[in-house]
């Protein structure tokens, strides 16, 4: 009853418990809804765009997230003191922390997300697998319980028919605490490493075992569910272009799904949401095998980074729907009302050196120019002269395009990437350009192994440093010769002026 009373409140003021591009994204929707926003910031984010855009902003601590953005009690205190009715967690940080969601609601605030018990259930990979199995949702064959010892792991692997297998953190996500094990000799070390990484990342060293699906696609379905029992899906996103289990390029819809398979998977996704009593926006993720079989992977109980491709194709604002659902509004859409249009692609623009094993690149932005034009959207958390530090995720922007067809969307994305100007840090733009022009990507038949299979080959197609310097030297010499050749004298002041040969071509003969 307490939860229902809180969810009946109207949101007039909302605190965003996040930073960067997702905070900017939420502020924009709130402005359109007439909701005032409160931002929070660490020392290094004092002049960040989300801070300058919000109506109010409060300092929460030093740069490390454990001393700032992960301080749930402090965030709730600021929300109450500033007169907020709700908190939106965005993604990352505390967005899938059941204790935080519970504390928000106990403080009399609306949590823009699912119920705490649902976050808890789906946050445990072992508990969520059991729930899905009981609901008849297909899951990757694996252990039903957490692995307690090496001998138990060996028994489970034998029951699955042997190697390869995948060790996964029960409380994790984003590739943390995950290890592929191909032989028995690797198991002991991999188990120790997975447990250690899981403990460091999530404070929980529990791991479980799945049969390793060697060459799948990663297909996820966007779910919306209200507090009145209505559950719909908004089609799928293909998120198979990944490196180290982190998505880099996403698209909607998937090129390889037939209408029949889409309907089947969509209904399974709805069943999964109903099985855990889901409310608000969420994502059901599947591994899709080459034979057309698919398996439940996990459910993300929050807004996804790649949500804009769904918004572009479906013509909806998912953040707006999240807020309305949290206020107890019924869904304005039924499944039969979903009418997708065209194709959308998203490239994550990360501050990473793609030629040096994707290591993070930090520094001050010295020049920034976003691409523009019809069907182009940039969700960004930086501006010219912003500084990208080592403290947070290296993703600072997302480039999203929409066009009537996949081929048109690909061409638009290529044009937009080439117009994206940023200096001061290395970015994933060269990587995205090379992927989008690869024949396997163009055909849509790529899998999660794309980077492992093709990136070394693609890197070789780029000029090395010496070649780049040679080209620049040649261009400089050509420029100097050209400007000397076209030097003229103006009749007005007799001063020597340099006129571009491109401009001369347009002069009347």
Backbone torsions as a table, in degrees:
resi	resn	phi	psi	omega
1	UNK	NA	-42.1	-179.8
2	UNK	-58.3	-43.0	179.7
3	UNK	-63.7	-42.4	-178.9
4	UNK	-64.1	-38.7	179.1
5	UNK	-63.3	-44.5	-178.9
6	UNK	-64.0	-38.9	-175.7
7	UNK	-73.4	-9.3	177.8
8	UNK	-84.6	-11.1	-178.9
9	UNK	-67.3	148.7	172.3
10	UNK	-89.5	140.2	-178.4
11	UNK	-91.0	115.2	175.6
12	UNK	-107.1	-23.5	-179.1
13	UNK	-146.1	135.1	-170.8
14	UNK	-135.9	134.1	175.0
15	UNK	-95.1	134.7	178.1
16	UNK	-101.4	111.2	-177.1
17	UNK	-87.6	57.8	-176.3
18	UNK	-163.5	-171.2	-176.0
19	UNK	-146.5	-179.8	169.6
20	UNK	65.4	-151.1	-171.1
21	UNK	-65.2	-33.1	-179.4
22	UNK	-70.3	-33.6	176.6
23	UNK	-65.8	-42.5	176.4
24	UNK	-61.2	-42.9	179.9
25	UNK	-58.7	-44.8	-179.0
26	UNK	-68.4	-40.0	179.2
27	UNK	-59.1	-41.9	-178.5
28	UNK	-61.4	-43.7	177.8
29	UNK	-65.9	-41.7	179.5
30	UNK	-60.7	-39.6	177.3
31	UNK	-59.3	-42.6	-179.7
32	UNK	-67.0	-27.3	-179.6
33	UNK	-91.8	-1.1	-179.1
34	UNK	75.5	23.6	-179.6
35	UNK	-100.0	128.4	176.4
36	UNK	-75.6	146.2	-175.8
37	UNK	-119.4	147.6	176.6
38	UNK	-121.4	122.8	177.6
39	UNK	-100.5	158.3	172.2
40	UNK	-126.0	154.9	-176.6
41	UNK	-153.0	149.2	172.8
42	UNK	-91.2	178.0	-178.3
43	UNK	-53.2	-44.3	-174.5
44	UNK	-79.7	-10.0	-179.0
45	UNK	-102.0	12.1	-172.8
46	UNK	-54.7	-37.4	-177.5
47	UNK	-110.0	21.1	179.8
48	UNK	-70.1	153.3	-178.1
49	UNK	-54.6	-39.9	-177.6
50	UNK	-65.4	-29.8	178.5
51	UNK	-70.8	-42.2	-178.0
52	UNK	-74.5	-24.9	-178.3
53	UNK	-81.8	-34.1	-175.8
54	UNK	-70.1	155.0	178.2
55	UNK	-67.7	-31.8	178.3
56	UNK	-138.0	152.9	177.5
57	UNK	-146.8	140.9	-176.7
58	UNK	-130.3	136.5	178.2
59	UNK	-75.2	136.5	-177.5
60	UNK	-122.8	-2.6	175.8
61	UNK	145.4	-171.5	179.6
62	UNK	-67.9	171.6	-175.7
63	UNK	-58.6	-43.3	-177.2
64	UNK	-54.5	133.8	-176.2
65	UNK	-61.6	-29.2	178.1
66	UNK	-66.3	-17.3	179.4
67	UNK	-110.3	10.0	-178.1
68	UNK	-147.3	-85.8	-171.4
69	UNK	-69.9	-12.8	178.0
70	UNK	-100.9	7.8	178.9
71	UNK	-87.0	83.2	-175.1
72	UNK	-57.0	-44.8	-178.1
73	UNK	-62.2	-39.3	-179.4
74	UNK	-68.2	-38.8	178.6
75	UNK	-62.8	-43.7	179.2
76	UNK	-65.1	-40.7	178.6
77	UNK	-60.4	-43.2	179.0
78	UNK	-65.3	-41.1	179.2
79	UNK	-60.2	-43.3	-179.5
80	UNK	-69.2	-44.4	-177.9
81	UNK	-66.9	-29.9	-178.7
82	UNK	-90.6	1.1	175.0
83	UNK	81.7	26.6	178.5
84	UNK	-77.9	153.4	172.8
85	UNK	-103.9	-14.8	-172.8
86	UNK	-148.7	160.7	173.6
87	UNK	-129.2	129.0	173.4
88	UNK	-106.4	122.8	-175.5
89	UNK	-87.1	-7.0	-175.9
90	UNK	65.2	-133.9	172.4
91	UNK	-134.5	159.6	-172.9
92	UNK	74.7	-170.7	-179.2
93	UNK	46.5	-115.2	-174.1
94	UNK	-100.4	12.8	-172.5
95	UNK	-64.2	-27.9	179.7
96	UNK	-119.1	33.3	178.4
97	UNK	-102.0	108.1	-175.4
98	UNK	-63.6	-36.4	180.0
99	UNK	-64.2	-38.7	178.2
100	UNK	-66.7	-45.8	179.1
101	UNK	-58.9	-40.7	179.9
102	UNK	-66.2	-42.5	179.9
103	UNK	-65.4	-36.8	176.8
104	UNK	-59.8	-47.3	-177.9
105	UNK	-69.8	-36.9	178.7
106	UNK	-67.3	-23.2	176.8
107	UNK	-81.9	-0.4	179.4
108	UNK	87.4	16.0	-180.0
109	UNK	-105.9	157.7	175.4
110	UNK	-85.3	130.0	173.1
111	UNK	-97.1	119.4	-178.2
112	UNK	-81.2	85.2	-177.6
113	UNK	170.7	-171.9	-178.6
114	UNK	-74.9	174.9	179.6
115	UNK	-68.0	149.6	-179.4
116	UNK	-55.4	-40.5	-178.1
117	UNK	-66.3	-30.5	176.9
118	UNK	-71.8	-42.5	176.5
119	UNK	-58.8	-42.7	-179.5
120	UNK	-62.8	-47.0	-178.2
121	UNK	-62.7	-50.3	-175.4
122	UNK	-80.3	-14.0	175.6
123	UNK	-76.0	-20.2	175.2
124	UNK	-94.4	115.0	-177.1
125	UNK	-63.3	-34.8	-179.9
126	UNK	-71.8	-44.0	179.9
127	UNK	-66.9	-39.5	-179.4
128	UNK	-67.9	-38.6	176.4
129	UNK	-59.5	-44.9	-179.6
130	UNK	-63.0	-41.2	178.8
131	UNK	-62.4	-42.7	-179.7
132	UNK	-67.7	-40.2	178.3
133	UNK	-61.0	-45.1	179.6
134	UNK	-63.3	-28.5	-179.0
135	UNK	-88.9	-0.1	179.0
136	UNK	81.2	18.1	177.3
137	UNK	-87.6	128.1	-178.1
138	UNK	-65.5	132.3	178.9
139	UNK	-124.3	158.3	175.9
140	UNK	-64.2	131.0	178.2
141	UNK	-54.2	136.0	-178.4
142	UNK	179.6	-169.5	-177.7
143	UNK	-75.7	141.0	177.5
144	UNK	-83.8	-23.2	-178.5
145	UNK	-121.8	168.3	178.2
146	UNK	-67.1	150.6	179.2
147	UNK	-83.5	124.7	-176.4
148	UNK	-100.7	-22.9	-175.6
149	UNK	-154.0	167.0	177.9
150	UNK	-64.6	-41.8	-179.2
151	UNK	-64.7	-38.4	177.1
152	UNK	-64.8	-41.2	178.2
153	UNK	-60.0	-42.0	179.8
154	UNK	-63.3	-38.8	178.5
155	UNK	-65.8	-42.5	180.0
156	UNK	-63.8	-43.3	-179.2
157	UNK	-63.0	-40.8	177.9
158	UNK	-62.0	-39.5	180.0
159	UNK	-68.5	-22.0	179.5
160	UNK	-89.7	0.1	178.9
161	UNK	92.2	13.4	175.4
162	UNK	98.1	-165.5	-175.3
163	UNK	-84.8	161.0	2.4
164	UNK	-82.3	154.8	176.5
165	UNK	-132.3	169.9	-179.8
166	UNK	-125.3	123.4	171.8
167	UNK	-88.2	132.7	-177.5
168	UNK	-135.5	140.7	175.9
169	UNK	-69.9	130.3	-178.1
170	UNK	-66.9	-30.3	-176.7
171	UNK	-103.4	11.2	-166.6
172	UNK	-106.8	-169.8	179.5
173	UNK	179.8	174.1	176.8
174	UNK	65.9	21.5	177.1
175	UNK	85.3	-3.1	-179.8
176	UNK	-76.7	138.6	179.3
177	UNK	69.0	30.9	-177.0
178	UNK	-122.0	131.5	179.7
179	UNK	-142.1	131.0	171.9
180	UNK	-86.5	130.2	179.5
181	UNK	-119.7	119.7	-174.1
182	UNK	-102.2	-22.2	-179.2
183	UNK	-139.3	161.4	-179.3
184	UNK	-63.1	-31.5	-177.8
185	UNK	-68.0	-19.9	-178.6
186	UNK	-89.1	-15.2	-166.6
187	UNK	-62.3	-49.9	-174.3
188	UNK	-59.1	-49.5	-178.7
189	UNK	-65.8	-41.0	-178.6
190	UNK	-65.8	-37.9	179.5
191	UNK	-65.2	-43.6	178.3
192	UNK	-63.2	-42.6	-179.1
193	UNK	-66.9	-42.2	-179.4
194	UNK	-64.3	-43.2	179.7
195	UNK	-65.4	-41.0	179.6
196	UNK	-64.7	-43.4	179.8
197	UNK	-67.4	-38.4	178.9
198	UNK	-63.9	-41.7	179.4
199	UNK	-63.7	-41.7	-179.2
200	UNK	-68.1	-40.0	-175.3
201	UNK	-82.1	-35.0	-171.1
202	UNK	-125.6	-2.6	-178.2
203	UNK	71.8	18.4	-177.1
204	UNK	-148.0	118.6	-176.3
205	UNK	-94.1	14.7	179.8
206	UNK	-69.2	129.5	176.5
207	UNK	-130.5	159.4	175.6
208	UNK	-137.0	175.5	-172.9
209	UNK	-120.3	136.0	171.8
210	UNK	-125.2	150.9	169.0
211	UNK	-64.5	134.3	-177.2
212	UNK	-82.1	116.9	174.6
213	UNK	-84.0	111.8	-162.8
214	UNK	-73.1	-32.9	-173.7
215	UNK	-141.3	59.4	-175.0
216	UNK	-94.2	168.6	163.2
217	UNK	-93.9	156.2	175.9
218	UNK	-108.3	105.6	-177.9
219	UNK	-116.6	129.2	179.6
220	UNK	-127.3	149.0	179.9
221	UNK	-114.0	130.6	177.3
222	UNK	-78.6	126.7	-178.9
223	UNK	-113.2	141.4	168.8
224	UNK	-128.7	132.2	179.0
225	UNK	-140.6	133.0	179.5
226	UNK	-99.3	-177.4	-178.0
227	UNK	-86.9	10.3	-178.8
228	UNK	-113.4	12.1	176.5
229	UNK	91.6	1.8	179.7
230	UNK	-86.5	129.5	179.4
231	UNK	-132.5	127.0	177.1
232	UNK	-132.8	161.0	170.4
233	UNK	-117.0	149.1	-179.8
234	UNK	-112.0	51.5	178.1
235	UNK	63.8	-167.5	-169.3
236	UNK	-113.9	166.1	169.7
237	UNK	-127.2	136.5	174.8
238	UNK	-94.4	114.2	-175.3
239	UNK	-118.9	37.9	-171.7
240	UNK	-79.4	-19.0	178.4
241	UNK	-79.8	102.5	-174.5
242	UNK	-137.0	154.8	167.8
243	UNK	-135.0	130.8	-173.7
244	UNK	52.0	43.2	177.0
245	UNK	65.8	13.3	176.0
246	UNK	-106.7	128.6	-179.2
247	UNK	-69.3	145.2	179.0
248	UNK	-125.5	-40.0	179.1
249	UNK	-129.4	134.2	179.4
250	UNK	-132.4	155.8	178.0
251	UNK	-147.9	158.1	177.8
252	UNK	-142.4	127.6	-5.0
253	UNK	-84.0	179.5	176.5
254	UNK	-78.1	140.6	-179.0
255	UNK	-70.1	-26.0	-170.2
256	UNK	-94.2	-12.4	-178.3
257	UNK	-79.1	131.0	171.8
258	UNK	-80.1	160.9	177.2
259	UNK	-56.6	-36.2	-179.1
260	UNK	-68.2	-42.8	179.8
261	UNK	-69.2	-36.7	177.9
262	UNK	-62.1	-43.6	179.5
263	UNK	-63.8	-42.6	179.8
264	UNK	-62.8	-48.6	-178.4
265	UNK	-67.9	-37.0	178.4
266	UNK	-62.5	-40.4	179.2
267	UNK	-68.6	-37.0	176.3
268	UNK	-64.7	-39.0	178.8
269	UNK	-63.3	-41.6	177.5
270	UNK	-64.0	-40.9	178.8
271	UNK	-62.0	-40.4	178.8
272	UNK	-62.3	-42.5	179.5
273	UNK	-64.9	-41.9	179.6
274	UNK	-66.4	-34.0	-177.4
275	UNK	-64.1	-28.9	-179.2
276	UNK	-107.1	13.9	177.8
277	UNK	62.3	42.4	-171.1
278	UNK	-71.8	141.8	173.5
279	UNK	-136.4	138.8	178.9
280	UNK	93.3	-161.7	-177.7
281	UNK	-89.2	138.4	178.2
282	UNK	-156.0	174.4	-177.6
283	UNK	-135.7	128.2	175.0
284	UNK	-100.3	120.4	-174.8
285	UNK	-104.3	139.0	-179.2
286	UNK	-127.6	150.6	162.9
287	UNK	-95.2	129.0	-176.5
288	UNK	-113.1	115.3	-176.3
289	UNK	-85.9	164.1	-175.1
290	UNK	-66.1	-20.8	179.4
291	UNK	-87.9	4.8	179.0
292	UNK	92.4	-6.2	175.7
293	UNK	-77.5	153.7	-179.2
294	UNK	-142.8	154.7	-174.3
295	UNK	-137.0	139.3	173.9
296	UNK	-61.0	130.9	178.7
297	UNK	-103.5	-56.4	178.1
298	UNK	-170.5	170.3	174.2
299	UNK	-122.2	125.2	176.9
300	UNK	-91.3	118.2	-173.5
301	UNK	-92.8	55.8	-176.8
302	UNK	-167.9	178.2	171.0
303	UNK	-72.2	138.8	179.3
304	UNK	-90.1	152.2	175.2
305	UNK	-53.5	-40.4	-173.2
306	UNK	-88.5	16.2	-178.2
307	UNK	-58.8	-26.6	-178.0
308	UNK	-60.7	-29.7	-179.6
309	UNK	-66.4	-34.2	175.4
310	UNK	-68.0	-42.3	179.0
311	UNK	-60.3	-41.8	-177.1
312	UNK	-66.4	-39.0	-177.6
313	UNK	-81.0	-35.4	-175.5
314	UNK	-92.6	-14.5	-180.0
315	UNK	69.6	35.2	179.9
316	UNK	-124.3	163.9	173.0
317	UNK	-112.5	104.7	-174.7
318	UNK	-68.0	-33.7	178.0
319	UNK	-66.2	-42.1	177.0
320	UNK	-60.7	-43.4	179.0
321	UNK	-65.3	-37.3	176.0
322	UNK	-57.6	-47.4	-177.7
323	UNK	-65.3	-42.3	-179.3
324	UNK	-66.2	-40.5	177.7
325	UNK	-62.5	-42.3	180.0
326	UNK	-64.1	-24.7	177.1
327	UNK	-87.2	7.4	178.0
328	UNK	77.9	15.6	173.9
329	UNK	-72.2	143.1	174.4
330	UNK	-73.3	154.7	176.8
331	UNK	-59.1	134.1	178.4
332	UNK	-79.9	-3.5	-176.8
333	UNK	-123.9	144.9	167.2
334	UNK	-109.3	168.3	-176.5
335	UNK	-58.6	-36.9	-178.7
336	UNK	-71.5	-13.4	179.8
337	UNK	-85.0	-5.8	-175.5
338	UNK	-79.6	114.8	-179.9
339	UNK	-129.0	88.3	-179.0
340	UNK	-64.3	154.5	-179.2
341	UNK	-143.2	121.2	173.4
342	UNK	75.7	-157.4	-173.8
343	UNK	-140.5	142.0	179.8
344	UNK	-130.4	146.3	176.6
345	UNK	-128.2	148.3	174.3
346	UNK	-131.2	133.5	171.0
347	UNK	-114.4	125.9	175.5
348	UNK	-80.0	127.3	178.6
349	UNK	-98.6	101.3	-177.9
350	UNK	-102.7	148.4	173.2
351	UNK	-85.4	83.4	-177.4
352	UNK	-141.4	149.9	175.8
353	UNK	-93.2	99.9	-174.3
354	UNK	-69.1	-18.2	179.6
355	UNK	-92.2	0.2	179.2
356	UNK	-130.5	53.7	175.9
357	UNK	60.0	30.2	175.2
358	UNK	60.6	33.1	177.9
359	UNK	-70.0	146.1	179.9
360	UNK	-59.1	144.2	178.8
361	UNK	-116.7	123.1	-178.5
362	UNK	-114.1	160.0	178.4
363	UNK	151.3	179.9	-179.7
364	UNK	-95.7	133.6	178.7
365	UNK	-71.4	123.8	-179.2
366	UNK	-102.9	-19.0	176.9
367	UNK	-154.7	137.5	-178.8
368	UNK	-147.6	124.9	176.6
369	UNK	-141.3	118.2	-178.8
370	UNK	-83.5	146.6	173.3
371	UNK	-68.2	154.3	-178.7
372	UNK	-135.4	173.8	176.6
373	UNK	124.9	168.9	-179.3
374	UNK	-58.6	136.2	175.8
375	UNK	77.4	14.1	-179.9
376	UNK	-116.8	131.7	-179.5
377	UNK	-133.0	135.4	176.1
378	UNK	-122.2	117.8	172.2
379	UNK	-99.5	110.1	-172.1
380	UNK	-129.3	148.0	176.6
381	UNK	-112.5	12.1	-179.4
382	UNK	-131.8	166.0	172.5
383	UNK	-134.9	172.2	174.4
384	UNK	-55.9	134.2	-179.6
385	UNK	80.4	4.6	170.4
386	UNK	-69.0	159.1	177.3
387	UNK	-116.3	131.4	176.7
388	UNK	-98.3	118.9	-173.9
389	UNK	-105.9	176.9	-178.3
390	UNK	-85.2	-1.7	-170.1
391	UNK	-82.2	-22.6	-172.3
392	UNK	-128.5	175.0	179.6
393	UNK	-54.1	139.1	-176.0
394	UNK	-72.5	-7.8	177.9
395	UNK	-73.6	120.7	-179.4
396	UNK	-116.4	-11.3	179.5
397	UNK	-158.6	161.9	174.4
398	UNK	-131.9	133.5	177.0
399	UNK	-106.5	121.7	-176.5
400	UNK	-123.9	136.6	176.5
401	UNK	-129.9	153.5	175.5
402	UNK	-131.2	142.2	174.8
403	UNK	-152.8	165.6	-177.8
404	UNK	-62.8	-27.7	-178.4
405	UNK	-135.1	164.8	178.7
406	UNK	-63.0	-42.4	-179.6
407	UNK	-62.0	-42.2	177.5
408	UNK	-64.8	-38.4	179.2
409	UNK	-65.8	-38.6	177.8
410	UNK	-62.1	-45.4	-179.6
411	UNK	-65.7	-37.7	178.3
412	UNK	-66.7	-40.9	179.4
413	UNK	-64.7	-40.7	177.7
414	UNK	-60.7	-44.4	178.2
415	UNK	-62.4	-43.4	-177.8
416	UNK	-66.2	-41.4	178.9
417	UNK	-62.5	-39.6	-179.5
418	UNK	-70.7	-22.6	177.7
419	UNK	-90.6	-9.3	-179.6
420	UNK	-74.7	111.5	-177.2
421	UNK	-107.6	121.9	175.6
422	UNK	-149.5	131.2	175.4
423	UNK	-129.0	153.1	-178.1
424	UNK	119.1	-29.6	176.9
425	UNK	-140.7	158.8	171.4
426	UNK	-80.4	148.5	-179.3
427	UNK	-134.6	172.4	179.4
428	UNK	-85.1	8.3	-179.4
429	UNK	-58.8	-45.7	177.8
430	UNK	-59.4	-38.4	177.5
431	UNK	-61.5	-48.2	-178.8
432	UNK	-61.4	-42.6	178.7
433	UNK	-60.0	-43.1	-177.9
434	UNK	-69.0	-37.0	178.2
435	UNK	-65.5	-46.0	-174.9
436	UNK	-64.7	-22.9	-179.7
437	UNK	-96.6	-2.1	-177.9
438	UNK	-75.8	139.0	-178.0
439	UNK	-56.2	-38.9	-178.9
440	UNK	-65.6	-37.3	177.2
441	UNK	-70.1	-41.7	-179.8
442	UNK	-59.2	-37.1	-180.0
443	UNK	-76.2	-18.8	-179.5
444	UNK	83.5	8.5	-174.1
445	UNK	-97.2	11.0	-179.6
446	UNK	-68.6	158.5	178.3
447	UNK	-129.1	-174.5	-179.7
448	UNK	-67.7	-9.4	178.9
449	UNK	-92.7	6.5	-175.1
450	UNK	-53.7	-49.0	-176.9
451	UNK	-63.6	-43.0	179.0
452	UNK	-61.4	-37.5	-175.4
453	UNK	-80.4	-35.7	-166.4
454	UNK	-121.5	-14.8	-171.3
455	UNK	-64.5	-41.0	178.5
456	UNK	-59.0	-41.0	177.7
457	UNK	-64.8	-41.7	-178.3
458	UNK	-68.4	-36.3	179.0
459	UNK	-60.3	-34.8	-178.3
460	UNK	-66.7	-20.4	-179.3
461	UNK	-77.3	-14.0	178.1
462	UNK	-84.3	146.6	176.4
463	UNK	-67.7	142.5	175.1
464	UNK	-79.8	176.5	-173.1
465	UNK	-59.8	-40.7	-178.7
466	UNK	-64.1	-41.6	179.6
467	UNK	-63.4	-40.4	179.8
468	UNK	-63.5	-44.0	179.6
469	UNK	-63.9	-38.0	177.9
470	UNK	-63.2	-42.5	179.8
471	UNK	-65.2	-43.6	179.6
472	UNK	-62.8	-41.5	179.2
473	UNK	-63.1	-41.6	178.6
474	UNK	-65.2	-40.5	179.6
475	UNK	-65.2	-40.3	179.4
476	UNK	-64.6	-42.9	179.2
477	UNK	-63.6	-41.8	178.6
478	UNK	-62.8	-41.2	-180.0
479	UNK	-62.6	-44.5	-179.1
480	UNK	-64.0	-42.5	178.6
481	UNK	-62.2	-40.6	-177.1
482	UNK	-67.7	-44.0	-178.5
483	UNK	-65.9	-34.5	176.9
484	UNK	-67.1	-38.7	-176.4
485	UNK	-66.3	-36.1	-174.6
486	UNK	-103.6	23.8	177.5
487	UNK	-73.4	130.9	-177.3
488	UNK	-132.1	171.8	177.2
489	UNK	-119.0	127.6	179.9
490	UNK	-84.1	142.6	-177.8
491	UNK	-70.3	-19.3	-174.8
492	UNK	-69.6	-49.5	-174.1
493	UNK	-125.9	-0.7	177.8
494	UNK	70.7	5.3	-178.2
495	UNK	-80.5	147.0	177.9
496	UNK	-74.1	132.5	178.4
497	UNK	-128.2	148.7	176.7
498	UNK	-101.0	122.4	-178.4
499	UNK	-111.7	129.4	-179.2
500	UNK	-62.2	136.1	176.6
501	UNK	-62.1	-26.5	177.1
502	UNK	-64.7	-38.2	178.5
503	UNK	-72.0	-37.0	179.6
504	UNK	-61.1	-32.3	-178.9
505	UNK	-63.2	-24.3	-177.5
506	UNK	-91.3	-6.4	-178.5
507	UNK	-73.7	146.7	178.2
508	UNK	-63.9	141.5	-179.3
509	UNK	-85.2	NA	NA
